[in-house]
Amino acid sequence: MSPDALLPGPLDIVGDVHGEFEALQTLVSHLGYGTDGSHPDQRHLIFVGDLCDRGPDSPGVVRYVAGLVAAGRAQCVLGNHELNLLRGATKPANGWFFAQDHDRALGKFLECQQPTAAEREGFVEFFASLPLALERADLRVVHAAWHAASLAALKRELPGRKVLEVYYQHAAASAHWAKDSQLAAQVQQEYRDWGRLLAEENQPVPLLSGIGTQDEQFQMSNPVRVLTSGVERLAISPFFASGKWRMVDRVAWWQDYTDDVPVLFGHYWRWASPESARRYSRGERDLFAGLALNEWGGPRRNAFCVDFSVGVRYRERLAGGSNPYRGRLGALRWPERELVFDDGERLPLKA
């Protein structure tokens, strides 16, 4: 897959929105856009994916972004949360999308708006149309990881096919490998011993290396998964996230990114302060520890994550919190290299 062409001219690259439509409306106003997505300086909005889930108005966000894309005023890449909905995969916090809302049945995410049946079909069509990556001479955009081997595989496999076809092809190959590999017996035993506890946050489990190795292979052998949910390796210790104990850990792939072209991505929650990370992280390592909020990463200082953890706001509201939120929505202005947040704060990027 050759990445789709990124729109020309000045851009505003918006981080993961996660259903926080009010924050998005405020942010685009700070950026100078009209209600129809037009800009007096002919700027365009670029979304890094994960438009939905957790926040109160995922349908509003998707409607808005889909409308901008249809009008040629914006682009959006596919995130892992959109991919889950394309697959029909029920996950914690995506019940809003389904006619049978699994979250609401558990008394969770009760404030979330729901689409009509017709809108649901339209959202699926929109998600299916989204590219996995965008690129032009001076900039690259992807949801989770700009991974050369995965991009090369997609360049061979994706032309003339749908993203889901390629996804399922690799998922089936992984399932076959898992069944026939020498790990199979170990994995089966680990599930017999610990499987009943893997969804119990208050019941810690040890690192299950068989399950972890299998999960790593499932992730890294699927180029669609790598671009949308990143590089993952066997964890040092398990952590609880998205409803289950995880045996693989996210890897800061950008530490090995040595290409000349700057790359922008989302997916990985970037915290405003160590205290925010301690209070609201899900147990995973802070991959940006030691970096300022406005600081480039990577050996060439040309990789930057624009996800500022707005997805945690639903937890802040549950705890009785409100503005100022610790989770924020931000956009990076290009070529100005300036961050703009939904509260109006502006920060220049620093090398």
Secondary structure by P-SEA (a helix, b strand, c coil): cccccccccbbbbbcccccaaaaaaaaaaaaccccccccccbbbbbbccccccccccaaaaaaaaaaaaaaccccccccaaaaaaaaccccccccccccccccccccccccbbbbcaaaaaaaaaaaaaccccccccccccccccccaaaaaaaaaccccccaaaaaaaaaaaaaaaaacccaaaaaaaaaaacccccccccccccccaaaaaaaaaaaaacaaaaaaccccccccbbbbccccccccccccccccccccbbbbbccbbbbccaaaaaccccccccccccccccccccccccbbbccccccaaaaaaaaccccccccbbbbbcccccbbbcccbbbbbbcc
